[in-house]
Amino acid sequence: MVPVLERITYYRLQKGWTEYQMAEVSGLTQSTISSWYRKNILPTIPSLEKLCTAFGITLSQFFAFDEKTVSLTPVQKSLLDEASRLTETQQLALVEFFKTL
């Protein structure tokens, strides 16, 4: 089982943020975040999604046991970001193009 609050703390510290800064960037209230730790309760999935967006990771990455299996280089992330703007047909054509390289 993933220790959710520990993972949140890990990613917050990686960014060098206080709880207040994390709240500001994620759009959550500081009282909500503080209550998770005080009461030892888990955040909701929508709250986790906001945190993950603030951290620049996906929910899959947050819950991954081995970060190396889901880490992307900046170039890979850029490629995926650009590809996500394409239609499905264009994406399939891009995959075929990559196969020819």
Secondary structure, DSSP 4 states (H G I P E B T S, - for coil): ---HHHHHHHHHHHHT--HHHHHHHHT--HHHHHHHHHHT-PPPHHHHHHHHHHHT--HHHHH-S-GGGT---HHHHHHHHHHHTS-HHHHHHHHHHHHH-
